[in-house]
Amino acid sequence: MTVNPAQMQVLIVDDYKTMLRVIRNLLAQIGFKNVDEATDGTMALDMMKHKTYDLVISDWNMEPMTGLELLKTVRANGNDKLPFIMVTAESKIENVVAARQAGVNNYIVKPFSAEILKTKIAAVLGSF
């Protein structure tokens, strides 16, 4: 299946504004135009109540709700088909395992390039 990134609704979640800007710019480089931002998991959940997203890219380490808690809540709310990519600075195997058990679709370790992001998204959504 080929997806059209320009038509997809993407939500990026990170409590660090600079990282939101970096991810937004990388997404733009690979063709994603409809990108919303949330600064924590609670804000992301609220946004998801009002809009349907095709992809969520979330940081792991956030307050007051972590990316893992956001993922678990999204999955618990019956949203098990929503593609969810976790971004983290830590590549600890127990984190990867915890995210997989919670239903994450893919995992990216910072720092990363547009090419890595594209590869990870394509692995989840299909080629574009």
Rosetta blueprint (number, residue, H / E / L):
1 M L
2 T E
3 V L
4 N L
5 P H
6 A H
7 Q H
8 M L
9 Q E
10 V E
11 L E
12 I E
13 V E
14 D L
15 D L
16 Y L
17 K H
18 T H
19 M H
20 L H
21 R H
22 V H
23 I H
24 R H
25 N H
26 L H
27 L H
28 A H
29 Q H
30 I L
31 G L
32 F L
33 K L
34 N E
35 V E
36 D E
37 E E
38 A E
39 T L
40 D L
41 G H
42 T H
43 M H
44 A H
45 L H
46 D H
47 M H
48 M H
49 K H
50 H H
51 K L
52 T L
53 Y L
54 D L
55 L E
56 V E
57 I E
58 S E
59 D E
60 W L
61 N L
62 M L
63 E L
64 P L
65 M L
66 T L
67 G H
68 L H
69 E H
70 L H
71 L H
72 K H
73 T H
74 V H
75 R H
76 A H
77 N L
78 G L
79 N L
80 D L
81 K L
82 L L
83 P L
84 F E
85 I E
86 M E
87 V E
88 T E
89 A L
90 E L
91 S L
92 K L
93 I H
94 E H
95 N H
96 V H
97 V H
98 A H
99 A H
100 R H
101 Q H
102 A H
103 G L
104 V L
105 N L
106 N E
107 Y E
108 I E
109 V E
110 K L
111 P L
112 F L
113 S L
114 A H
115 E H
116 I H
117 L H
118 K H
119 T H
120 K H
121 I H
122 A H
123 A H
124 V H
125 L H
126 G L
127 S E
128 F L
